[in-house]
Amino acid sequence: MTSSDPGVSPLRRRMVEDMRMRKFAPKTQSGYLRAVRQFAKFLGRSPDTATVEDLRDYQLHLVDHGTSPTSLNAAISALKFFFEVTLGQPQLMARMQPVRVPRKLPVILSPQEVRRLIAAAGNLKHQTALSVAYGAGLRVSEVVALKVSDIDSQRMTLRIEQGKGRKDRYAMLSPVLLERLRLWWRVARAQGSMLDGGWLFPGMDPVDPLSTRQLNRVVHAAAEEAQIGKRVTMHTLRHSFATHLLEQKVDIRVIQVLLGHKQLETTALYVQVATDLLREVISPLERLPSE
């Protein structure tokens, strides 16, 4: 639904226009509108009539109903935009406060588990897509957005257009990954499932790319087939890529660039899960003098 639809209220239309002016991603716009709609449902009246106490009560309502810190902060961000930008009443948000999100260590697969996971993916397209996620450290959204033209075999890079934060970057392309991509390209072209200049991993209709939801289902099924007891997602392959590079003594600043992280602090999280590095550290207990 766009701001020009006749069934859209003036308030919603203005919020949509405010987000479009700032070039918010469609997913962000949808999330913000949903958050305001849910608040209006809680309030029982138009959200532009809310008071400071109404907003405070709503945050307590979300907390009492077990809303996760991440979802709570997302709702607060949406309401903050609505009241501060669309309504021009920033003072109404005075008692709504974002909460601290607990930092959890990511699940990491061993190289042997990665090999089993990829082999269990079922078909060549899915095996190659998982190989790209692990071999280049890509997010699932970046994997499905790849086109054949993004492969640069001369410079051995993958071009990532408008990744997270709307940033372009180059990812690494190893010789093994290039060979797997070439094999997939030959098979897909022979099957007629890949269009000229089209998606590297097309969906059922070659005009459309494989969806992130489909690829997430693939990795869950592969983990079950490979009998991997850990909670595996597509992002687990990206975490494993970074951790394994760190264990190979690759400079953390290089890993930061490969992952497209803005802050080195984000990349430094992998130091805590690089077990090979931990095993190299000698405990002070070992150095205590003997009697």
PyMOL commands that set and color helices and strands:
alter all, ss='L'
color gray80, all
select helices_A, chain A and resi 10-21+26-43+47-49+52-64+69-86+90-93+111-119+124-136+140-144+148-150+175-191+212-225+234-247+252-259+264-272+275-280+284-287
alter helices_A, ss='H'
color red, helices_A
select strands_A, chain A and resi 151-152+157-160+169-172
alter strands_A, ss='S'
color yellow, strands_A
deselect
rebuild
show_as cartoon
